[in-house]
Amino acid sequence: MPMLVFSAIAIFDHNVVSCFFPSPSHEMHELLTALPIGIGVLCIMLSVAFPTHRPGIGFPLSAN
């Protein structure tokens, strides 16, 4: 999931997109616009469906 989020953030950068797709077609431009949103929604849904049980920073360890 972290790699998916990183790639979604990278797709928002114009320099990264112009490196891989110098002159994208209209359909590819629409895909590159919608893909990061889809990746974000997918990662959020997976995080909600499979929550972590690790303590966060600043929280004490539990007895469990």
PDB file of N, H, CA, C and O in Angstrom:
ATOM      1  N   MET A   1       0.800  -1.192   0.000  1.00  0.00           N
ATOM      2  CA  MET A   1       0.000   0.000   0.000  1.00  0.00           C
ATOM      3  C   MET A   1       0.848   1.264   0.000  1.00  0.00           C
ATOM      4  O   MET A   1       0.494   2.223  -0.686  1.00  0.00           O
ATOM      5  N   PRO A   2       1.947   1.307   0.734  1.00  0.00           N
ATOM      6  CA  PRO A   2       2.745   2.537   0.677  1.00  0.00           C
ATOM      7  C   PRO A   2       3.270   2.837  -0.733  1.00  0.00           C
ATOM      8  O   PRO A   2       3.380   4.001  -1.121  1.00  0.00           O
ATOM      9  N   MET A   3       3.588   1.803  -1.486  1.00  0.00           N
ATOM     10  H   MET A   3       3.499   0.858  -1.171  1.00  0.00           H
ATOM     11  CA  MET A   3       4.064   2.041  -2.853  1.00  0.00           C
ATOM     12  C   MET A   3       2.938   2.575  -3.741  1.00  0.00           C
ATOM     13  O   MET A   3       3.184   3.409  -4.613  1.00  0.00           O
ATOM     14  N   LEU A   4       1.715   2.106  -3.530  1.00  0.00           N
ATOM     15  H   LEU A   4       1.516   1.428  -2.822  1.00  0.00           H
ATOM     16  CA  LEU A   4       0.577   2.628  -4.282  1.00  0.00           C
ATOM     17  C   LEU A   4       0.343   4.099  -3.965  1.00  0.00           C
ATOM     18  O   LEU A   4       0.088   4.900  -4.864  1.00  0.00           O
ATOM     19  N   VAL A   5       0.430   4.453  -2.684  1.00  0.00           N
ATOM     20  H   VAL A   5       0.636   3.802  -1.954  1.00  0.00           H
ATOM     21  CA  VAL A   5       0.239   5.850  -2.293  1.00  0.00           C
ATOM     22  C   VAL A   5       1.355   6.714  -2.866  1.00  0.00           C
ATOM     23  O   VAL A   5       1.095   7.814  -3.354  1.00  0.00           O
ATOM     24  N   PHE A   6       2.593   6.231  -2.814  1.00  0.00           N
ATOM     25  H   PHE A   6       2.805   5.337  -2.417  1.00  0.00           H
ATOM     26  CA  PHE A   6       3.707   6.982  -3.380  1.00  0.00           C
ATOM     27  C   PHE A   6       3.523   7.192  -4.879  1.00  0.00           C
ATOM     28  O   PHE A   6       3.769   8.288  -5.385  1.00  0.00           O
ATOM     29  N   SER A   7       3.095   6.157  -5.591  1.00  0.00           N
ATOM     30  H   SER A   7       2.895   5.268  -5.180  1.00  0.00           H
ATOM     31  CA  SER A   7       2.892   6.311  -7.036  1.00  0.00           C
ATOM     32  C   SER A   7       1.734   7.251  -7.332  1.00  0.00           C
ATOM     33  O   SER A   7       1.777   7.983  -8.321  1.00  0.00           O
ATOM     34  N   ALA A   8       0.706   7.249  -6.500  1.00  0.00           N
ATOM     35  H   ALA A   8       0.671   6.655  -5.696  1.00  0.00           H
ATOM     36  CA  ALA A   8      -0.414   8.171  -6.706  1.00  0.00           C
ATOM     37  C   ALA A   8       0.036   9.615  -6.509  1.00  0.00           C
ATOM     38  O   ALA A   8      -0.376  10.504  -7.255  1.00  0.00           O
ATOM     39  N   ILE A   9       0.873   9.846  -5.515  1.00  0.00           N
ATOM     40  H   ILE A   9       1.208   9.124  -4.910  1.00  0.00           H
ATOM     41  CA  ILE A   9       1.394  11.200  -5.298  1.00  0.00           C
ATOM     42  C   ILE A   9       2.319  11.599  -6.432  1.00  0.00           C
ATOM     43  O   ILE A   9       2.307  12.753  -6.861  1.00  0.00           O
ATOM     44  N   ALA A  10       3.119  10.664  -6.925  1.00  0.00           N
ATOM     45  H   ALA A  10       3.129   9.727  -6.576  1.00  0.00           H
ATOM     46  CA  ALA A  10       4.034  10.967  -8.025  1.00  0.00           C
ATOM     47  C   ALA A  10       3.285  11.285  -9.313  1.00  0.00           C
ATOM     48  O   ALA A  10       3.749  12.096 -10.114  1.00  0.00           O
ATOM     49  N   ILE A  11       2.126  10.653  -9.521  1.00  0.00           N
ATOM     50  H   ILE A  11       1.749   9.995  -8.870  1.00  0.00           H
ATOM     51  CA  ILE A  11       1.357  10.912 -10.734  1.00  0.00           C
ATOM     52  C   ILE A  11       0.828  12.345 -10.757  1.00  0.00           C
ATOM     53  O   ILE A  11       0.592  12.895 -11.833  1.00  0.00           O
ATOM     54  N   PHE A  12       0.637  12.962  -9.576  1.00  0.00           N
ATOM     55  H   PHE A  12       0.828  12.515  -8.702  1.00  0.00           H
ATOM     56  CA  PHE A  12       0.174  14.344  -9.524  1.00  0.00           C
ATOM     57  C   PHE A  12       1.243  15.339  -9.973  1.00  0.00           C
ATOM     58  O   PHE A  12       0.912  16.469 -10.330  1.00  0.00           O
ATOM     59  N   ASP A  13       2.519  14.942  -9.962  1.00  0.00           N
ATOM     60  H   ASP A  13       2.788  14.024  -9.671  1.00  0.00           H
ATOM     61  CA  ASP A  13       3.596  15.847 -10.341  1.00  0.00           C
ATOM     62  C   ASP A  13       3.729  15.915 -11.861  1.00  0.00           C
ATOM     63  O   ASP A  13       3.808  14.887 -12.535  1.00  0.00           O
ATOM     64  N   HIS A  14       3.753  17.138 -12.391  1.00  0.00           N
ATOM     65  H   HIS A  14       3.689  17.972 -11.843  1.00  0.00           H
ATOM     66  CA  HIS A  14       3.819  17.325 -13.840  1.00  0.00           C
ATOM     67  C   HIS A  14       5.141  16.816 -14.419  1.00  0.00           C
ATOM     68  O   HIS A  14       5.158  16.270 -15.522  1.00  0.00           O
ATOM     69  N   ASN A  15       6.243  16.986 -13.696  1.00  0.00           N
ATOM     70  H   ASN A  15       6.230  17.430 -12.799  1.00  0.00           H
ATOM     71  CA  ASN A  15       7.544  16.552 -14.209  1.00  0.00           C
ATOM     72  C   ASN A  15       7.621  15.033 -14.343  1.00  0.00           C
ATOM     73  O   ASN A  15       8.207  14.532 -15.303  1.00  0.00           O
ATOM     74  N   VAL A  16       7.047  14.299 -13.409  1.00  0.00           N
ATOM     75  H   VAL A  16       6.570  14.706 -12.629  1.00  0.00           H
ATOM     76  CA  VAL A  16       7.052  12.834 -13.480  1.00  0.00           C
ATOM     77  C   VAL A  16       6.199  12.369 -14.650  1.00  0.00           C
ATOM     78  O   VAL A  16       6.602  11.479 -15.399  1.00  0.00           O
ATOM     79  N   VAL A  17       5.028  12.963 -14.811  1.00  0.00           N
ATOM     80  H   VAL A  17       4.700  13.686 -14.203  1.00  0.00           H
ATOM     81  CA  VAL A  17       4.132  12.577 -15.898  1.00  0.00           C
ATOM     82  C   VAL A  17       4.765  12.889 -17.246  1.00  0.00           C
ATOM     83  O   VAL A  17       4.679  12.081 -18.170  1.00  0.00           O
ATOM     84  N   SER A  18       5.401  14.055 -17.372  1.00  0.00           N
ATOM     85  H   SER A  18       5.470  14.712 -16.621  1.00  0.00           H
ATOM     86  CA  SER A  18       6.012  14.407 -18.658  1.00  0.00           C
ATOM     87  C   SER A  18       7.225  13.532 -18.963  1.00  0.00           C
ATOM     88  O   SER A  18       7.592  13.386 -20.129  1.00  0.00           O
ATOM     89  N   CYS A  19       7.852  12.950 -17.950  1.00  0.00           N
ATOM     90  H   CYS A  19       7.554  13.069 -17.003  1.00  0.00           H
ATOM     91  CA  CYS A  19       8.974  12.041 -18.184  1.00  0.00           C
ATOM     92  C   CYS A  19       8.482  10.725 -18.787  1.00  0.00           C
ATOM     93  O   CYS A  19       9.078  10.216 -19.736  1.00  0.00           O
ATOM     94  N   PHE A  20       7.407  10.179 -18.244  1.00  0.00           N
ATOM     95  H   PHE A  20       6.922  10.592 -17.473  1.00  0.00           H
ATOM     96  CA  PHE A  20       6.898   8.897 -18.727  1.00  0.00           C
ATOM     97  C   PHE A  20       5.969   9.042 -19.926  1.00  0.00           C
ATOM     98  O   PHE A  20       5.943   8.176 -20.801  1.00  0.00           O
ATOM     99  N   PHE A  21       5.214  10.123 -19.969  1.00  0.00           N
ATOM    100  H   PHE A  21       5.236  10.826 -19.259  1.00  0.00           H
ATOM    101  CA  PHE A  21       4.263  10.364 -21.054  1.00  0.00           C
ATOM    102  C   PHE A  21       4.485  11.770 -21.608  1.00  0.00           C
ATOM    103  O   PHE A  21       3.807  12.707 -21.184  1.00  0.00           O
ATOM    104  N   PRO A  22       5.427  11.939 -22.553  1.00  0.00           N
ATOM    105  CA  PRO A  22       5.745  13.279 -23.052  1.00  0.00           C
ATOM    106  C   PRO A  22       4.551  13.988 -23.688  1.00  0.00           C
ATOM    107  O   PRO A  22       4.374  15.189 -23.485  1.00  0.00           O
ATOM    108  N   SER A  23       3.744  13.278 -24.440  1.00  0.00           N
ATOM    109  H   SER A  23       3.888  12.302 -24.604  1.00  0.00           H
ATOM    110  CA  SER A  23       2.557  13.895 -25.044  1.00  0.00           C
ATOM    111  C   SER A  23       1.390  12.908 -24.931  1.00  0.00           C
ATOM    112  O   SER A  23       1.071  12.206 -25.890  1.00  0.00           O
ATOM    113  N   PRO A  24       0.750  12.858 -23.743  1.00  0.00           N
ATOM    114  CA  PRO A  24      -0.335  11.886 -23.555  1.00  0.00           C
ATOM    115  C   PRO A  24      -1.572  12.259 -24.366  1.00  0.00           C
ATOM    116  O   PRO A  24      -1.859  13.436 -24.586  1.00  0.00           O
ATOM    117  N   SER A  25      -2.278  11.258 -24.793  1.00  0.00           N
ATOM    118  H   SER A  25      -2.045  10.302 -24.615  1.00  0.00           H
ATOM    119  CA  SER A  25      -3.529  11.486 -25.506  1.00  0.00           C
ATOM    120  C   SER A  25      -4.591  11.980 -24.520  1.00  0.00           C
ATOM    121  O   SER A  25      -4.363  12.011 -23.311  1.00  0.00           O
ATOM    122  N   HIS A  26      -5.735  12.358 -25.047  1.00  0.00           N
ATOM    123  H   HIS A  26      -5.920  12.333 -26.030  1.00  0.00           H
ATOM    124  CA  HIS A  26      -6.804  12.869 -24.195  1.00  0.00           C
ATOM    125  C   HIS A  26      -7.281  11.784 -23.223  1.00  0.00           C
ATOM    126  O   HIS A  26      -7.539  12.069 -22.053  1.00  0.00           O
ATOM    127  N   GLU A  27      -7.397  10.552 -23.702  1.00  0.00           N
ATOM    128  H   GLU A  27      -7.188  10.321 -24.652  1.00  0.00           H
ATOM    129  CA  GLU A  27      -7.831   9.456 -22.838  1.00  0.00           C
ATOM    130  C   GLU A  27      -6.808   9.167 -21.745  1.00  0.00           C
ATOM    131  O   GLU A  27      -7.176   8.918 -20.598  1.00  0.00           O
ATOM    132  N   MET A  28      -5.517   9.200 -22.101  1.00  0.00           N
ATOM    133  H   MET A  28      -5.218   9.403 -23.033  1.00  0.00           H
ATOM    134  CA  MET A  28      -4.467   8.960 -21.110  1.00  0.00           C
ATOM    135  C   MET A  28      -4.442  10.082 -20.078  1.00  0.00           C
ATOM    136  O   MET A  28      -4.199   9.831 -18.898  1.00  0.00           O
ATOM    137  N   HIS A  29      -4.688  11.306 -20.506  1.00  0.00           N
ATOM    138  H   HIS A  29      -4.885  11.511 -21.465  1.00  0.00           H
ATOM    139  CA  HIS A  29      -4.725  12.436 -19.578  1.00  0.00           C
ATOM    140  C   HIS A  29      -5.879  12.267 -18.574  1.00  0.00           C
ATOM    141  O   HIS A  29      -5.723  12.557 -17.388  1.00  0.00           O
ATOM    142  N   GLU A  30      -7.026  11.800 -19.056  1.00  0.00           N
ATOM    143  H   GLU A  30      -7.153  11.565 -20.019  1.00  0.00           H
ATOM    144  CA  GLU A  30      -8.158  11.546 -18.156  1.00  0.00           C
ATOM    145  C   GLU A  30      -7.825  10.422 -17.178  1.00  0.00           C
ATOM    146  O   GLU A  30      -8.174  10.502 -16.000  1.00  0.00           O
ATOM    147  N   LEU A  31      -7.156   9.381 -17.655  1.00  0.00           N
ATOM    148  H   LEU A  31      -6.872   9.316 -18.612  1.00  0.00           H
ATOM    149  CA  LEU A  31      -6.761   8.273 -16.791  1.00  0.00           C
ATOM    150  C   LEU A  31      -5.762   8.737 -15.728  1.00  0.00           C
ATOM    151  O   LEU A  31      -5.876   8.363 -14.561  1.00  0.00           O
ATOM    152  N   LEU A  32      -4.789   9.548 -16.131  1.00  0.00           N
ATOM    153  H   LEU A  32      -4.696   9.852 -17.079  1.00  0.00           H
ATOM    154  CA  LEU A  32      -3.794  10.037 -15.183  1.00  0.00           C
ATOM    155  C   LEU A  32      -4.407  10.989 -14.164  1.00  0.00           C
ATOM    156  O   LEU A  32      -3.854  11.175 -13.080  1.00  0.00           O
ATOM    157  N   THR A  33      -5.531  11.587 -14.498  1.00  0.00           N
ATOM    158  H   THR A  33      -5.980  11.436 -15.378  1.00  0.00           H
ATOM    159  CA  THR A  33      -6.227  12.452 -13.552  1.00  0.00           C
ATOM    160  C   THR A  33      -7.052  11.634 -12.564  1.00  0.00           C
ATOM    161  O   THR A  33      -7.110  11.972 -11.382  1.00  0.00           O
ATOM    162  N   ALA A  34      -7.686  10.573 -13.030  1.00  0.00           N
ATOM    163  H   ALA A  34      -7.639  10.299 -13.990  1.00  0.00           H
ATOM    164  CA  ALA A  34      -8.575   9.779 -12.179  1.00  0.00           C
ATOM    165  C   ALA A  34      -7.842   8.692 -11.391  1.00  0.00           C
ATOM    166  O   ALA A  34      -8.325   8.274 -10.339  1.00  0.00           O
ATOM    167  N   LEU A  35      -6.707   8.231 -11.866  1.00  0.00           N
ATOM    168  H   LEU A  35      -6.314   8.570 -12.721  1.00  0.00           H
ATOM    169  CA  LEU A  35      -6.007   7.118 -11.226  1.00  0.00           C
ATOM    170  C   LEU A  35      -5.575   7.418  -9.783  1.00  0.00           C
ATOM    171  O   LEU A  35      -5.780   6.567  -8.917  1.00  0.00           O
ATOM    172  N   PRO A  36      -4.991   8.574  -9.485  1.00  0.00           N
ATOM    173  CA  PRO A  36      -4.606   8.826  -8.085  1.00  0.00           C
ATOM    174  C   PRO A  36      -5.792   8.836  -7.124  1.00  0.00           C
ATOM    175  O   PRO A  36      -5.665   8.406  -5.978  1.00  0.00           O
ATOM    176  N   ILE A  37      -6.931   9.319  -7.582  1.00  0.00           N
ATOM    177  H   ILE A  37      -7.034   9.668  -8.513  1.00  0.00           H
ATOM    178  CA  ILE A  37      -8.113   9.329  -6.729  1.00  0.00           C
ATOM    179  C   ILE A  37      -8.565   7.897  -6.464  1.00  0.00           C
ATOM    180  O   ILE A  37      -8.928   7.561  -5.336  1.00  0.00           O
ATOM    181  N   GLY A  38      -8.548   7.062  -7.482  1.00  0.00           N
ATOM    182  H   GLY A  38      -8.253   7.335  -8.398  1.00  0.00           H
ATOM    183  CA  GLY A  38      -8.922   5.658  -7.314  1.00  0.00           C
ATOM    184  C   GLY A  38      -7.970   4.924  -6.392  1.00  0.00           C
ATOM    185  O   GLY A  38      -8.404   4.119  -5.567  1.00  0.00           O
ATOM    186  N   ILE A  39      -6.681   5.188  -6.518  1.00  0.00           N
ATOM    187  H   ILE A  39      -6.328   5.841  -7.188  1.00  0.00           H
ATOM    188  CA  ILE A  39      -5.701   4.546  -5.644  1.00  0.00           C
ATOM    189  C   ILE A  39      -5.916   4.991  -4.209  1.00  0.00           C
ATOM    190  O   ILE A  39      -5.831   4.176  -3.290  1.00  0.00           O
ATOM    191  N   GLY A  40      -6.192   6.270  -4.004  1.00  0.00           N
ATOM    192  H   GLY A  40      -6.261   6.931  -4.750  1.00  0.00           H
ATOM    193  CA  GLY A  40      -6.445   6.774  -2.656  1.00  0.00           C
ATOM    194  C   GLY A  40      -7.667   6.131  -2.031  1.00  0.00           C
ATOM    195  O   GLY A  40      -7.635   5.740  -0.864  1.00  0.00           O
ATOM    196  N   VAL A  41      -8.737   6.019  -2.791  1.00  0.00           N
ATOM    197  H   VAL A  41      -8.762   6.337  -3.739  1.00  0.00           H
ATOM    198  CA  VAL A  41      -9.957   5.393  -2.277  1.00  0.00           C
ATOM    199  C   VAL A  41      -9.702   3.926  -1.950  1.00  0.00           C
ATOM    200  O   VAL A  41     -10.158   3.439  -0.915  1.00  0.00           O
ATOM    201  N   LEU A  42      -8.984   3.217  -2.809  1.00  0.00           N
ATOM    202  H   LEU A  42      -8.614   3.612  -3.649  1.00  0.00           H
ATOM    203  CA  LEU A  42      -8.673   1.809  -2.564  1.00  0.00           C
ATOM    204  C   LEU A  42      -7.853   1.637  -1.287  1.00  0.00           C
ATOM    205  O   LEU A  42      -8.151   0.756  -0.481  1.00  0.00           O
ATOM    206  N   CYS A  43      -6.840   2.455  -1.094  1.00  0.00           N
ATOM    207  H   CYS A  43      -6.599   3.171  -1.750  1.00  0.00           H
ATOM    208  CA  CYS A  43      -5.988   2.335   0.092  1.00  0.00           C
ATOM    209  C   CYS A  43      -6.756   2.685   1.362  1.00  0.00           C
ATOM    210  O   CYS A  43      -6.550   2.061   2.403  1.00  0.00           O
ATOM    211  N   ILE A  44      -7.641   3.682   1.283  1.00  0.00           N
ATOM    212  H   ILE A  44      -7.808   4.189   0.438  1.00  0.00           H
ATOM    213  CA  ILE A  44      -8.450   4.025   2.453  1.00  0.00           C
ATOM    214  C   ILE A  44      -9.391   2.875   2.793  1.00  0.00           C
ATOM    215  O   ILE A  44      -9.562   2.539   3.965  1.00  0.00           O
ATOM    216  N   MET A  45     -10.000   2.273   1.777  1.00  0.00           N
ATOM    217  H   MET A  45      -9.861   2.546   0.825  1.00  0.00           H
ATOM    218  CA  MET A  45     -10.915   1.154   2.025  1.00  0.00           C
ATOM    219  C   MET A  45     -10.182  -0.033   2.638  1.00  0.00           C
ATOM    220  O   MET A  45     -10.707  -0.691   3.536  1.00  0.00           O
ATOM    221  N   LEU A  46      -8.966  -0.311   2.158  1.00  0.00           N
ATOM    222  H   LEU A  46      -8.539   0.223   1.428  1.00  0.00           H
ATOM    223  CA  LEU A  46      -8.187  -1.409   2.740  1.00  0.00           C
ATOM    224  C   LEU A  46      -7.772  -1.108   4.174  1.00  0.00           C
ATOM    225  O   LEU A  46      -7.748  -2.005   5.017  1.00  0.00           O
ATOM    226  N   SER A  47      -7.445   0.150   4.455  1.00  0.00           N
ATOM    227  H   SER A  47      -7.465   0.879   3.771  1.00  0.00           H
ATOM    228  CA  SER A  47      -7.069   0.518   5.821  1.00  0.00           C
ATOM    229  C   SER A  47      -8.247   0.411   6.770  1.00  0.00           C
ATOM    230  O   SER A  47      -8.074   0.037   7.930  1.00  0.00           O
ATOM    231  N   VAL A  48      -9.433   0.731   6.300  1.00  0.00           N
ATOM    232  H   VAL A  48      -9.574   1.035   5.358  1.00  0.00           H
ATOM    233  CA  VAL A  48     -10.626   0.614   7.146  1.00  0.00           C
ATOM    234  C   VAL A  48     -11.008  -0.852   7.328  1.00  0.00           C
ATOM    235  O   VAL A  48     -11.417  -1.252   8.418  1.00  0.00           O
ATOM    236  N   ALA A  49     -10.880  -1.646   6.285  1.00  0.00           N
ATOM    237  H   ALA A  49     -10.548  -1.321   5.400  1.00  0.00           H
ATOM    238  CA  ALA A  49     -11.264  -3.058   6.364  1.00  0.00           C
ATOM    239  C   ALA A  49     -10.281  -3.874   7.210  1.00  0.00           C
ATOM    240  O   ALA A  49     -10.685  -4.808   7.903  1.00  0.00           O
ATOM    241  N   PHE A  50      -9.019  -3.528   7.156  1.00  0.00           N
ATOM    242  H   PHE A  50      -8.691  -2.769   6.593  1.00  0.00           H
ATOM    243  CA  PHE A  50      -7.991  -4.267   7.899  1.00  0.00           C
ATOM    244  C   PHE A  50      -7.196  -3.307   8.780  1.00  0.00           C
ATOM    245  O   PHE A  50      -6.064  -2.960   8.444  1.00  0.00           O
ATOM    246  N   PRO A  51      -7.773  -2.875   9.903  1.00  0.00           N
ATOM    247  CA  PRO A  51      -7.060  -1.901  10.754  1.00  0.00           C
ATOM    248  C   PRO A  51      -5.863  -2.542  11.446  1.00  0.00           C
ATOM    249  O   PRO A  51      -5.830  -3.751  11.674  1.00  0.00           O
ATOM    250  N   THR A  52      -4.900  -1.721  11.768  1.00  0.00           N
ATOM    251  H   THR A  52      -4.927  -0.738  11.583  1.00  0.00           H
ATOM    252  CA  THR A  52      -3.722  -2.202  12.472  1.00  0.00           C
ATOM    253  C   THR A  52      -3.975  -2.173  13.971  1.00  0.00           C
ATOM    254  O   THR A  52      -4.755  -1.353  14.456  1.00  0.00           O
ATOM    255  N   HIS A  53      -3.327  -3.054  14.697  1.00  0.00           N
ATOM    256  H   HIS A  53      -2.693  -3.720  14.303  1.00  0.00           H
ATOM    257  CA  HIS A  53      -3.476  -3.111  16.147  1.00  0.00           C
ATOM    258  C   HIS A  53      -2.206  -2.644  16.840  1.00  0.00           C
ATOM    259  O   HIS A  53      -2.033  -2.864  18.039  1.00  0.00           O
ATOM    260  N   ARG A  54      -1.326  -2.005  16.098  1.00  0.00           N
ATOM    261  H   ARG A  54      -1.466  -1.826  15.124  1.00  0.00           H
ATOM    262  CA  ARG A  54      -0.087  -1.500  16.686  1.00  0.00           C
ATOM    263  C   ARG A  54      -0.364  -0.172  17.383  1.00  0.00           C
ATOM    264  O   ARG A  54      -1.194   0.613  16.923  1.00  0.00           O
ATOM    265  N   PRO A  55       0.331   0.081  18.494  1.00  0.00           N
ATOM    266  CA  PRO A  55       0.142   1.383  19.150  1.00  0.00           C
ATOM    267  C   PRO A  55       0.820   2.480  18.330  1.00  0.00           C
ATOM    268  O   PRO A  55       1.839   2.249  17.679  1.00  0.00           O
ATOM    269  N   GLY A  56       0.249   3.650  18.376  1.00  0.00           N
ATOM    270  H   GLY A  56      -0.578   3.838  18.905  1.00  0.00           H
ATOM    271  CA  GLY A  56       0.822   4.772  17.654  1.00  0.00           C
ATOM    272  C   GLY A  56       1.954   5.410  18.441  1.00  0.00           C
ATOM    273  O   GLY A  56       2.255   4.988  19.557  1.00  0.00           O
ATOM    274  N   ILE A  57       2.567   6.401  17.875  1.00  0.00           N
ATOM    275  H   ILE A  57       2.323   6.744  16.968  1.00  0.00           H
ATOM    276  CA  ILE A  57       3.656   7.113  18.546  1.00  0.00           C
ATOM    277  C   ILE A  57       3.063   7.887  19.726  1.00  0.00           C
ATOM    278  O   ILE A  57       2.080   8.611  19.570  1.00  0.00           O
ATOM    279  N   GLY A  58       3.664   7.729  20.896  1.00  0.00           N
ATOM    280  H   GLY A  58       4.462   7.140  21.022  1.00  0.00           H
ATOM    281  CA  GLY A  58       3.216   8.425  22.087  1.00  0.00           C
ATOM    282  C   GLY A  58       2.196   7.657  22.902  1.00  0.00           C
ATOM    283  O   GLY A  58       1.807   8.122  23.974  1.00  0.00           O
ATOM    284  N   PHE A  59       1.752   6.512  22.444  1.00  0.00           N
ATOM    285  H   PHE A  59       2.068   6.135  21.573  1.00  0.00           H
ATOM    286  CA  PHE A  59       0.792   5.708  23.186  1.00  0.00           C
ATOM    287  C   PHE A  59       1.533   4.564  23.874  1.00  0.00           C
ATOM    288  O   PHE A  59       2.397   3.941  23.256  1.00  0.00           O
ATOM    289  N   PRO A  60       1.219   4.272  25.127  1.00  0.00           N
ATOM    290  CA  PRO A  60       1.916   3.180  25.827  1.00  0.00           C
ATOM    291  C   PRO A  60       1.503   1.824  25.278  1.00  0.00           C
ATOM    292  O   PRO A  60       0.426   1.674  24.702  1.00  0.00           O
ATOM    293  N   LEU A  61       2.372   0.842  25.465  1.00  0.00           N
ATOM    294  H   LEU A  61       3.247   0.964  25.933  1.00  0.00           H
ATOM    295  CA  LEU A  61       2.058  -0.517  25.056  1.00  0.00           C
ATOM    296  C   LEU A  61       0.973  -1.081  25.971  1.00  0.00           C
ATOM    297  O   LEU A  61       1.007  -0.882  27.185  1.00  0.00           O
ATOM    298  N   SER A  62       0.025  -1.777  25.384  1.00  0.00           N
ATOM    299  H   SER A  62      -0.002  -1.938  24.397  1.00  0.00           H
ATOM    300  CA  SER A  62      -1.058  -2.367  26.177  1.00  0.00           C
ATOM    301  C   SER A  62      -0.626  -3.748  26.679  1.00  0.00           C
ATOM    302  O   SER A  62       0.387  -4.296  26.244  1.00  0.00           O
ATOM    303  N   ALA A  63      -1.409  -4.288  27.595  1.00  0.00           N
ATOM    304  H   ALA A  63      -2.232  -3.843  27.948  1.00  0.00           H
ATOM    305  CA  ALA A  63      -1.092  -5.604  28.167  1.00  0.00           C
ATOM    306  C   ALA A  63      -1.445  -6.730  27.215  1.00  0.00           C
ATOM    307  O   ALA A  63      -1.037  -7.869  27.445  1.00  0.00           O
ATOM    308  N   ASN A  64      -2.188  -6.452  26.156  1.00  0.00           N
ATOM    309  H   ASN A  64      -2.519  -5.527  25.969  1.00  0.00           H
ATOM    310  CA  ASN A  64      -2.623  -7.507  25.218  1.00  0.00           C
ATOM    311  C   ASN A  64      -1.473  -7.930  24.386  1.00  0.00           C
ATOM    312  O   ASN A  64      -1.618  -8.806  23.533  1.00  0.00           O
TER     313      ASN A  64
END
